[in-house]
Amino acid sequence: MGQWRRACCIAWNQVQRLAVSARRAPGIAMTGSRPLSIGELEAGFSAYCQALRRLVAEGRSLERIERTLCWHHLSALHSSLPQRYRSPQDLYARYLRALKAEQPAD
């Protein structure tokens, strides 16, 4: 139980950091940091998807979302392992459709 709780806390902290960095809309990479390995990107995949889903739910434009770290990391995963990971454009379209389907028709 302790390991599962720790993993959830780590994932939640990653989502929070990505959401904060998305609000600030910094450049693609943080200065002074090394690029993430594919293994590190894969470990954070669910957090990147949650951050993207949150940005879509907030009503952010695609142009603004494309400048976020989560978009960059999802792009890197897709370009490295395209059979395993969907493109961020596809994920954005799926999340947008799901959000519109949840909203009641006026």
N, C-alpha and C positions, 0 to 999 in steps of 0.2 A: 504494500500500500504506500509506503514512504517513497519508493522510487517513482511510482506513478504520479504522486502528488508533486514531487520535485520536477518531473518532466513537464507537467501541466503549468507549473509556475514559470519555468524557463520559457516555454512556448508563449505564455501570456505576456511575459516581459518583452519578448521579441516583437510581438504584435504591437504593444504599446510604443516601443521605440520606433518601429516602422511608421506608425500612425503619426507620431510627433515629427519625424523627419519628412513625412509626406506633407504635413501642414506647412512646414518651413520651406518646402520645395527647394532643397539644396541641389548642388550638382550631382552627377551620377555617383561619384565615389567620394568618400570622406578623405580629407587630406591626411597624409601620414599613415594611412592604413594599407595593409597588403591586400591584394585581391583574394577573395574567398575561393577555396578549392571546391571542386564539384561535390565532394562528400559533404562539405559544410553547407553548400547551397541546397543539396538534397535534404539535409537535416532540417533546414528552415523552410522547406516548401509549403507546408501547411500554414505557417505563420505568414508567408508572403501572400498566399491565397486569401487568408483572413483579412489582411491589410487591404488587399485589392477590393475585396467584397465590401469592406467598410467604406472605402473611398467612393465606390459606386453608389452605395446607399446614401452617402452624404451629398450626392449630386455633383461630384467633381467632374469637370470636363475631361475628355480623353487627352487633350493636349497637356493639361496639368498632371494627370495621372502618369503620362509617359515620362515625366521628369522625376519620378520617385524611385527610391531604392528598390521597393518591392517589384516594380515594373522591370527595372534593370536586371534584378536577380532572376526573375521569371524568364526574361529574354535569354539570359545566359544559359539557364537550364534547358530551354527549348532548343537553342542552337547547338548545345553539346549533345543532348539526348532527345532528338525530335520524336522518336517513336514512343518514348516514355512520358514526356511532358508536353502538354498543349502549349500553343503560343499564348502570350499574354493578350493578344488581340482577341483570340477565341474565348479565353476566360472572361475578358471584359464583356464581350457580346452575350455570353451565357448568363453572367451575373445581372446584366442590364435587363435581359429578357425575363429572368426570374423575378427581379424587382418589379417590373411592369405587370407581371402576372399576379403578384401579390396585392397590388393596388386595386381597389374596387373601381369599376367603370362609373363615370359620372353620368 
